[in-house]
């Protein structure tokens, strides 16, 4: 065991009102877990982490800890905060392969269909299977994980971890249908016809958002999610311009530099940088540069064209200068968030989305079609893995209540 993990555990003050726990979107009981860890009760600590957040191992690696647990640690006010993420990674990594999935011997005679094997879908599957429901996951791609598989680089999240998760899902009796698209051959009404009592949609937000400017169709222009899904298939060249400064943009920059690109510059329209401080630091350490106050106007075959941003006295953007600045780049990568795929919504009766393409749900995470629930990015827009887990946990509880109260005969 790395000694720094023990040192971090010893630094925990065991606060009676742990702000770190409040700062976590899924309210991980951090002091309790650390206490068990220090008592060498690793499996007990791991069980608590997994039951609270089935994707604890992944979240410990990819969460924005500076704005969540570590960012709220009381020690961070005068000293460096306790880095619980390293403790969580160690415990969750050791626990995952050793855990024995808890599935009731007597199963509940109700079937659940989960559309999408991303963070939200996996979370709902684990919760419902552990309660005894029969669960089938439908995933339109060839591997599970969603954004974790196709949107987070290998150097941040080893894909072998998702293989381990898939094995655990199968051990829990969860059936997984890969390369199965709901909305074309299969439709939601057919799932109800075949005896599913409830349906969960966790298809995420994987369709890149367009800038809506001239030049986006050129051959030297790419979208972040397409690039991150298969970097080896893209040949960006020696000099790359990235439009956007979120976490995905940082992933693009770091991935490009690892694949032979010599220069990467990320451009932000304003002064704020959306990515977490740690991801920005890593990107800069890898050699990426960031320029703020640059409004992109169009993209040419030579690269993007910008105008400098004009601010008011409060640093609010009020326009841009007239002078156009041509940046020369072999490739331009657009990274300004994602939206849900629309096919499922368009081809399924009774399922409504807002103007932004996000599914409409009520306070119980039920969509406009009875018995169909949704959570994660397809409801909230592109957010983090832990936020998808949070919504999925609430949706799973609502689904169980719905199935207990309804025979769901249609």
C-alpha positions in Angstrom: 0.0 0.0 0.0 1.4 3.4 -0.9 2.4 5.2 2.3 0.8 8.5 1.2 -2.7 6.8 1.4 -2.1 6.0 5.1 -0.8 9.5 5.7 -3.9 11.0 4.1 -6.2 8.8 6.2 -4.4 9.9 9.4 -5.0 13.5 8.5 -8.8 13.2 8.6 -10.2 15.1 11.5 -13.4 12.9 11.7 -15.6 16.0 11.7 -19.0 15.6 13.3 -20.5 17.6 10.5 -18.3 16.5 7.6 -18.3 19.2 4.9 -16.5 16.8 2.6 -19.5 14.5 2.6 -21.9 17.4 2.0 -19.7 18.5 -1.0 -20.0 15.1 -2.6 -23.0 14.9 -5.0 -23.8 11.4 -3.7 -22.8 12.2 -0.1 -20.2 9.5 0.3 -19.8 8.9 4.1 -16.2 9.8 4.0 -15.3 9.9 7.7 -16.9 6.5 8.3 -15.0 5.0 5.3 -11.7 6.4 6.5 -12.3 5.1 10.0 -12.9 1.6 8.8 -9.9 1.8 6.5 -7.7 2.8 9.4 -9.1 -0.2 11.4 -8.0 -2.5 8.5 -11.7 -3.2 7.7 -11.1 -2.8 4.0 -14.0 -5.0 2.7 -16.5 -3.2 5.0 -15.3 0.2 3.8 -15.5 -1.0 0.2 -19.0 -2.3 0.7 -20.2 1.0 2.0 -18.6 2.8 -0.9 -20.1 0.4 -3.5 -23.6 0.5 -2.0 -23.6 4.2 -1.9 -22.0 4.6 -5.3 -21.6 1.5 -7.6 -19.1 3.5 -9.7 -17.1 4.6 -6.7 -13.8 3.3 -8.2 -14.4 5.3 -11.4 -15.5 8.5 -9.6 -12.5 8.4 -7.4 -10.4 8.7 -10.6 -12.4 11.2 -12.7 -14.4 13.4 -10.3 -13.6 17.1 -9.9 -12.4 16.6 -6.3 -11.3 20.2 -5.9 -14.9 21.3 -6.2 -16.4 18.4 -4.2 -14.9 16.4 -1.3 -11.4 17.9 -1.2 -12.7 21.3 -2.0 -14.9 21.3 1.1 -12.5 19.6 3.5 -12.1 21.7 6.6 -8.3 21.2 6.6 -8.1 22.9 3.3 -8.9 26.2 4.9 -5.4 26.5 6.5 -3.6 23.5 5.0 -3.9 21.1 2.1 -7.2 19.2 2.2 -7.4 15.4 2.8 -7.2 13.8 -0.6 -9.9 11.2 0.0 -9.9 10.3 -3.7 -6.6 8.3 -3.4 -8.0 6.4 -0.4 -11.3 5.7 -2.2 -9.4 4.5 -5.3 -7.3 2.0 -3.2 -10.3 0.7 -1.3 -12.7 0.5 -4.3 -10.0 -1.1 -6.5 -9.3 -3.8 -3.9 -13.0 -4.4 -3.3 -14.3 -4.7 -6.8 -12.9 -8.1 -7.7 -13.2 -9.5 -4.2 -16.8 -8.5 -3.6 -19.6 -11.1 -3.8 -22.6 -9.5 -5.4 -25.7 -9.6 -3.2 -28.6 -10.9 -5.2 -31.6 -12.3 -3.4 -32.2 -16.1 -4.0 -35.9 -15.4 -4.5 -36.1 -13.0 -7.4 -38.9 -10.5 -7.8 -41.2 -11.4 -10.7 -40.7 -8.1 -12.5 -38.5 -7.2 -15.5 -36.7 -4.0 -16.1 -35.2 -2.7 -19.4 -32.3 -0.3 -19.2 -31.4 1.6 -22.4 -27.8 2.7 -22.3 -24.9 1.2 -20.5 -23.3 4.5 -19.3 -22.9 5.7 -15.7 -26.6 6.2 -15.1 -27.7 2.9 -16.7 -25.0 0.8 -14.9 -26.0 2.4 -11.6 -29.7 1.6 -12.0 -28.9 -1.9 -13.1 -26.8 -2.6 -10.0 -29.4 -1.2 -7.6 -32.4 -3.0 -9.2 -30.5 -6.3 -9.6 -29.3 -6.2 -6.0 -33.0 -5.9 -5.0 -34.0 -9.0 -7.0 -35.4 -7.5 -10.2 -34.7 -9.1 -13.6 -32.6 -6.6 -15.5 -31.6 -6.4 -19.1 -29.3 -3.6 -20.5 -29.6 -2.5 -24.1 -26.4 -0.8 -25.4 -26.1 0.5 -28.9 -22.3 0.3 -29.0 -20.1 -2.8 -28.8 -18.8 -2.1 -25.3 -20.4 -0.9 -22.0 -19.5 2.4 -20.3 -20.8 5.2 -22.5 -18.8 8.3 -21.9 -16.5 6.4 -19.6 -15.6 4.1 -22.4 -15.7 6.5 -25.4 -15.1 9.9 -23.9 -12.5 9.6 -21.1 -8.9 8.9 -22.3 -7.1 5.7 -21.2 -4.5 7.6 -19.3 -7.3 8.9 -17.0 -9.4 5.8 -16.8 -8.1 2.4 -17.8 -10.7 0.6 -19.9 -9.9 -2.7 -18.2 -11.8 -1.3 -15.2 -14.9 -1.3 -17.3 -14.2 -4.9 -18.3 -14.2 -5.7 -14.6 -17.5 -4.0 -14.1 -19.0 -5.9 -17.0 -18.0 -9.1 -15.3 -19.7 -8.0 -12.0 -22.9 -7.1 -13.8 -23.0 -10.6 -15.3 -22.3 -12.1 -11.9 -25.4 -10.2 -10.6 -27.5 -11.9 -13.3 -27.8 -8.7 -15.4 -28.2 -9.5 -19.1 -26.4 -7.2 -21.5 -27.4 -6.8 -25.2 -24.7 -5.0 -27.0 -25.1 -3.4 -30.5 -28.8 -3.2 -29.7 -30.4 0.1 -30.7 -33.7 1.1 -29.2 -35.7 3.4 -31.5 -35.1 1.5 -34.8 -35.6 -2.3 -34.7 -36.8 -2.3 -31.1 -39.1 0.4 -29.7 -40.2 1.1 -26.2 -43.8 -0.1 -26.8 -42.4 -3.5 -27.8 -40.5 -3.7 -24.5 -43.7 -3.3 -22.6 -45.3 -5.8 -24.9 -42.6 -8.3 -24.0 -43.3 -8.0 -20.3 -41.0 -5.4 -19.0 -42.6 -3.6 -16.1 -40.4 -0.5 -16.2 -37.9 1.1 -18.5 -34.9 3.3 -17.7 -33.3 5.6 -20.3 -29.7 6.6 -19.7 -28.5 7.2 -23.2 -26.4 10.2 -22.2 -25.4 13.2 -24.4 -23.0 12.0 -27.0 -23.8 14.1 -30.0 -21.4 17.0 -30.3 -22.8 20.5 -30.1 -22.1 22.6 -33.2 -20.7 26.1 -33.2 -23.0 27.0 -36.1 -20.3 28.9 -38.0 -18.8 28.7 -41.5 -16.2 26.0 -42.0 -17.3 23.2 -39.6 -17.6 20.8 -42.5 -14.0 21.0 -43.7 -11.9 17.9 -43.5 -9.5 19.4 -41.0 -12.3 20.0 -38.5 -13.2 17.5 -35.8 -15.5 17.2 -32.8 -14.1 16.3 -29.4 -16.3 13.3 -28.6 -15.7 11.8 -32.1 -11.9 12.3 -31.6 -11.8 10.9 -28.0 -13.8 7.8 -29.1 -11.1 6.8 -31.4 -8.0 9.0 -31.4 -5.9 6.6 -33.6 -8.4 7.1 -36.5 -7.7 10.8 -36.6 -4.6 12.4 -38.0 -4.5 15.9 -36.5 -1.1 17.0 -37.6 1.6 18.9 -35.7 -0.4 22.0 -34.7 -3.9 21.8 -33.3 -6.4 24.4 -32.2 -9.1 23.4 -29.7 -12.2 25.5 -29.4 -13.4 25.2 -25.8 -11.8 24.9 -22.3 -13.9 22.3 -20.5 -12.7 18.9 -19.2 -13.3 17.3 -22.6 -11.2 19.9 -24.3 -8.4 19.2 -21.8 -8.7 15.5 -22.6 -8.5 16.3 -26.3 -5.3 18.4 -25.8 -3.6 15.8 -23.7 -4.6 12.9 -26.0 -3.4 14.8 -29.1 0.0 15.5 -27.5 0.3 11.8 -26.7 -0.4 10.9 -30.3 2.3 12.9 -32.0 0.9 16.5 -32.1 3.6 19.0 -31.3 1.6 22.1 -30.4 -1.9 22.4 -28.9 -3.6 25.7 -28.0 -7.1 25.8 -26.4 -9.2 28.9 -27.0 -11.9 30.4 -24.6 -14.3 33.1 -25.5 -14.3 34.6 -22.0 -11.9 34.7 -19.1 -13.4 31.7 -17.2 -12.1 28.2 -17.7 -14.8 25.5 -17.2 -12.4 22.6 -16.7 -11.3 21.6 -13.2 -8.1 23.1 -11.9 -6.4 19.8 -11.8 -7.2 19.0 -15.4 -6.0 22.4 -16.5 -2.8 21.9 -14.6 -2.2 18.5 -16.2 -2.9 19.9 -19.7 -0.4 22.7 -19.2 2.1 20.2 -17.7 1.7 18.1 -20.9 2.5 21.2 -23.0 -0.9 22.6 -23.9 -1.4 26.4 -24.0 -4.6 28.3 -23.2 -5.7 31.6 -24.7 -8.8 33.4 -23.3 -10.8 36.3 -24.7 -11.0 34.8 -28.3 -14.3 34.6 -30.1 -14.2 32.2 -33.0 -15.8 33.6 -36.2 -15.2 30.9 -38.7 -12.9 28.0 -39.6 -10.9 28.0 -42.8 -8.7 25.2 -44.2 -5.8 27.1 -42.6 -7.4 27.0 -39.1 -9.8 29.0 -37.0 -10.4 32.8 -37.3 -11.0 34.8 -34.1 -11.9 38.2 -32.9 -10.8 39.5 -29.5 -13.5 39.6 -26.9 -14.7 42.9 -25.5 -15.7 43.1 -21.8 -17.5 45.6 -19.6 -16.2 46.8 -16.2 -17.5 43.6 -14.6 -15.8 41.3 -17.1 -19.0 40.4 -18.8 -18.7 39.8 -22.5 -20.4 42.6 -24.5 -19.0 41.9 -28.0 -15.9 41.5 -30.0 -13.4 43.6 -31.9 -13.6 43.9 -35.6 -10.1 42.8 -36.4 -10.0 39.2 -37.5 -7.1 37.0 -36.4 -6.3 33.9 -38.5 -4.7 31.1 -36.4 -2.8 28.6 -38.5 -3.5 25.0 -37.4 -3.3 21.7 -39.1 -6.6 20.7 -37.4 -9.3 22.4 -35.4 -11.2 20.4 -32.7 -14.5 21.7 -31.5 -15.2 21.0 -27.8 -18.2 23.0 -26.6 -20.3 20.3 -24.9 -22.7 17.6 -26.2 -26.5 17.1 -26.6 -28.5 13.8 -26.6 -29.1 11.8 -29.7 -32.5 12.6 -31.0 -33.5 9.4 -32.8 -34.9 7.6 -29.7 -37.1 10.6 -28.9 -38.4 11.1 -32.5 -39.3 7.4 -33.1 -40.9 6.6 -29.7 -44.5 7.7 -29.1 -45.3 9.5 -25.8 -41.7 10.4 -25.0 -41.2 14.1 -25.1 -38.1 16.3 -25.1 -37.5 20.0 -24.6 -36.2 22.3 -27.2 -32.7 21.5 -26.0 -33.2 17.8 -26.8 -33.2 16.8 -23.2 -35.9 14.3 -22.0 -38.6 15.8 -19.9 -39.1 14.1 -16.5 -41.1 14.8 -13.4 -40.0 15.0 -9.8 -39.8 11.2 -9.8 -37.7 11.0 -12.9 -40.6 9.6 -14.9 -40.7 10.8 -18.5 -43.9 11.8 -20.3 -44.6 8.1 -20.9 -45.9 6.1 -18.0 -43.4 3.5 -16.7 -40.4 5.1 -18.5 -37.8 6.8 -16.4 -34.7 8.7 -17.3 -31.6 10.3 -15.6 -28.1 11.3 -16.3 -26.9 13.5 -19.2 -30.0 12.7 -21.4 -32.0 14.7 -18.7 -29.5 17.2 -17.4 -27.2 17.8 -20.3 -23.5 17.0 -20.2 -22.3 16.7 -16.6 -20.0 14.5 -14.7 -20.1 10.7 -13.9 -21.0 11.3 -10.3 -23.9 13.6 -11.2 -25.3 10.8 -13.4 -24.9 8.4 -10.5 -26.8 10.8 -8.2 -29.8 11.1 -10.6 -29.8 7.3 -11.3 -30.0 6.4 -7.7 -33.1 8.6 -7.3 -34.6 7.2 -10.5 -34.0 3.6 -9.3 -35.9 4.3 -6.1 -38.8 5.8 -8.0 -38.9 2.8 -10.4 -39.1 0.4 -7.5 -41.9 2.4 -6.0 -43.7 2.5 -9.3 -43.5 -1.2 -9.9 -44.7 -1.9 -6.3 -47.7 0.2 -6.9 -48.5 -0.8 -10.5 -49.0 -4.0 -12.4 -48.0 -1.9 -15.5 -50.3 -3.8 -17.8 -50.6 -1.9 -21.1 
